[in-house]
Amino acid sequence: MSFPLLTATAALPAVGAIATAAVPAAKRTAAKWLALLFSLATLVLAITVLVRFDPDGDRYQLTESHAWIADFGVRYELGVDGIGVALIALTALLIPFIILAGWHDADPLETGSRRWRPTQGFFALILAVEAMVILSFEATDVFLFYIFFEAMLIPMYFLIGGFGDRAHEHGEKAAATQRSYAAVKFLLYNLVGGLIMLAAVIGLYVVAGSFSLTEIAAARASGSLDMATGTERWLFLGFFFAFAVKAPLWPLHTWLPNAMQESTAPVAVLITAVVDKVGTFAMLRFCLQLFPEASKWATPAILVLALISIIYGALLAVGQRDIKRLVAYASISHFGFIIMGIFAMTSQGQSGATLYMVNHGISTAALMLVAGFLISRRGSRLIADYGGVQKVAPVLAGTFLIGGLATLSLPGLAPFVSEFLVLVGTFTRYPVIGIIATFGIVLAALYTLVLYQRTMTGPVKPEVAKMPDLRVRELVVVAPLVVLLIFLGVYPKPVTQIIDPAVQQTMSDVHKKDPQPEVEAAK
């Protein structure tokens, strides 16, 4: 029996979460180092998965399958394709940086009677989320996926509500109220989506007689499973609704700005760079593969919603006063691009969307973590409370600028390649949608450069005059992300060669081919 590498990659952070939570309360520093050690060990396993994966091999590799709840046909079934491998690597890469960036975010406050939850709990919850996200990327049993898709809400709820941002303009009491509101809103939105999906999962089992993604897809391809048109569309909508909430897609997005605003910067990165990717990933793996005809039927409406997300998110980002809310609305705009690329039904669009998931995770982590370092120094999230930071903390300002330029998809930085592929892939099939979506790029330049101008340039405000520059730990967090943004912006092939075969298989699932150019190239 071969070593269960996929199980080990997900189980290691779960074991780390238990071990970190069990560290005595007085040993906070030991708990931090233990969590970091487990996250680095998980990264090693994720790299092993990446190395062992053959892009030209079988669609699902490193597979594992064991009977679990035999009476209901539920199996513990894992496997990864190129898309899953890329997102597992992204998750495992970001978690150590999230832990390092949040090194002091859950330390007890010594002033007053109020104290934070134990430090150990903060890092244990982060590792628990990592385990569940990785399992979601690995699961090829629909019911198994559903369990972890929903279970990750529990640790995220406590991370938002119990370990929120300490910088609040209206004091501690108001901060606690807002954190509680954001956590409950996050939980309710995602629970509603999950419950609707559960009904669709049960309906799928009734129709197909199996929860196995590979079995159902094979039966559909062979013609032995023929869903009625109405049934397929209802099941598709049940799955898509849950994924659209997680993504988040307009108008199901309203939980995200509150959750990111009230979270610490590392937890905000965990939400938008890691957890939300499960929603867009699942659209590719489950919606398109299980319900190809319904996916094509819903494409026009979904493209319109994605386009609204792009423009709406960017417009609201322009008008934000709060740094974290600005990044949240920018992320809504970016997720609109990802979903647009998925449902453009072209290989360029879907490759760009998958690459965008990876690049958005890195760029958002760079921008938000540097923003978190900035906020922790000043004690305020409000843009108006800053000015002239680049004169007193040039390294902080420089890394903030690179993260911002990556967010607006500047050529030479990683997100540019993915956004370009999405727009090209969309334009070839839906030119009007593609043209309107380009205005999102203009708005991204506006909100990013205005943010930098208002916080980093101009006269030095007295409150930031003695602001320290990035420390060694903070540089260790930011520098690798900046290097990755530049490397993947210049040379994206290491990622694209992994995801492209999986994208071609997804295109085959929905029986779509790329549009032929109207004018042949000159020979």
FENCORNOR-V505981 format. One record per backbone hydrogen bond with DSSP energy under -0.5 kcal/mol. CO is the residue of the C=O (numbers start at 0). NH is the residue of the N-H. Records with the same first field share a line. If there is no record, write none. Layout:
CO: NH ; NH
//
This chain:
2: 4
3: 7
4: 8
5: 9
6: 10
7: 11
8: 12
9: 13
10: 14
11: 15
12: 16
13: 17
14: 18
15: 19
16: 20
17: 21
19: 22
23: 26
25: 27
26: 30
27: 31
28: 32
29: 33
30: 34
31: 35
32: 36
33: 37
34: 38
35: 39
36: 40
37: 41
38: 42
39: 43
40: 44
41: 45
42: 46
43: 47
44: 48
45: 49
46: 50
47: 51
48: 52
52: 54
53: 56
58: 60
60: 79
63: 77
65: 75
67: 69
68: 71 ; 73
69: 72
72: 210
73: 67 ; 68
74: 76
75: 65
76: 139 ; 140
77: 63
79: 60
80: 84
81: 85
82: 86
83: 87
84: 88
85: 89
86: 90
87: 91
88: 92
89: 93
90: 94
91: 95
92: 96
93: 97
94: 98
95: 99
96: 100
97: 101
99: 102
101: 104 ; 105
103: 106
107: 109
117: 120 ; 121
118: 122
119: 123
120: 124
121: 125
122: 126
123: 127
124: 128
125: 129
126: 130
127: 131
128: 132
129: 133
130: 134
131: 135
132: 136
133: 137
134: 138
137: 78
139: 141 ; 212
140: 144
141: 145
142: 146
143: 147
144: 148
145: 149
146: 150
147: 151
149: 152
150: 153 ; 154
151: 155
152: 156
153: 157
154: 158
155: 159
156: 160
157: 161 ; 162
158: 162
161: 116
162: 263
165: 167
167: 170
169: 173
170: 174
171: 175
172: 176
173: 177
174: 178
175: 179
176: 180
177: 181
178: 182
179: 183
180: 184
181: 185
182: 186
183: 187
184: 188
185: 189
186: 190
187: 191
188: 192
189: 193
190: 194
191: 195
192: 196
193: 197
194: 198
195: 199
196: 200
197: 201
198: 202
199: 203
200: 204
201: 205
202: 206
203: 207
204: 208
210: 141
211: 215
212: 216
213: 217
214: 218
215: 219
216: 220
217: 221
218: 222 ; 223 ; 224
223: 225
224: 226
227: 231
228: 232
229: 233
230: 234
231: 235
232: 236
233: 237
234: 238
235: 239
236: 240
237: 241
238: 242
239: 243
240: 244
241: 245
242: 246
243: 247 ; 248
248: 251
252: 255 ; 256
253: 257
254: 258
255: 259
256: 260
257: 261
258: 262
261: 164
263: 267
264: 268
265: 269
266: 270
267: 271
268: 272 ; 273
269: 273 ; 274
270: 275
273: 276 ; 277
274: 277
275: 278 ; 279
276: 280
277: 281
278: 282
279: 283
280: 284
281: 285 ; 286
282: 287
285: 289 ; 290
286: 290
290: 294
291: 295
292: 296
293: 297
294: 298
297: 301
298: 302
299: 303
300: 304
301: 305
302: 306
303: 307
304: 308
305: 309
306: 310
307: 311
308: 312
309: 313
310: 314
311: 315
312: 316
313: 317
314: 318
316: 319
320: 382
321: 325
322: 326
323: 327
324: 328
325: 329
326: 330
327: 331
328: 332
329: 333
330: 334
331: 335
332: 336
333: 337
334: 338
335: 339
336: 340
337: 341
338: 342
339: 343
340: 345
341: 344
345: 349
346: 350
347: 351
348: 352
349: 353
350: 354
351: 355
352: 356
353: 357
354: 358
355: 359
356: 360
357: 361
358: 362
359: 363
360: 364
361: 365
362: 366
363: 367
364: 368
365: 369
366: 370
367: 371
368: 372
369: 373
370: 374
371: 375
372: 376
373: 377
374: 378 ; 379
380: 322
381: 384
382: 385
386: 460
387: 390 ; 391
388: 391 ; 392
392: 396
393: 397
394: 398
395: 399
396: 400
397: 401
398: 402
399: 403
400: 404
401: 405
402: 406
403: 407
404: 409
405: 408
409: 412
412: 415 ; 416
413: 416 ; 417
414: 418
415: 419
416: 420
417: 421
418: 422
419: 423
420: 424
421: 425
422: 426
423: 427
424: 428
425: 428 ; 429
429: 433
430: 434
431: 435
432: 436
433: 437
434: 437
435: 438
436: 439
437: 440 ; 441
438: 442
439: 443
440: 444
441: 445
442: 446
443: 447
444: 448
445: 449
446: 450
447: 451
448: 452
449: 453
450: 454
451: 455 ; 456
452: 456
454: 386 ; 388
455: 389
456: 387
458: 460
460: 463 ; 464
461: 464
463: 466
470: 474
471: 475
472: 476
473: 477
474: 478
475: 479
476: 480
477: 481
478: 482
479: 483
480: 484
481: 485
482: 486
483: 487
484: 413 ; 488
485: 489
486: 490
490: 493
491: 494 ; 495
492: 496
494: 497 ; 498
495: 499
497: 501
498: 502
499: 503
500: 504
501: 505
502: 506
503: 507
504: 508
505: 509
506: 511
507: 510
//
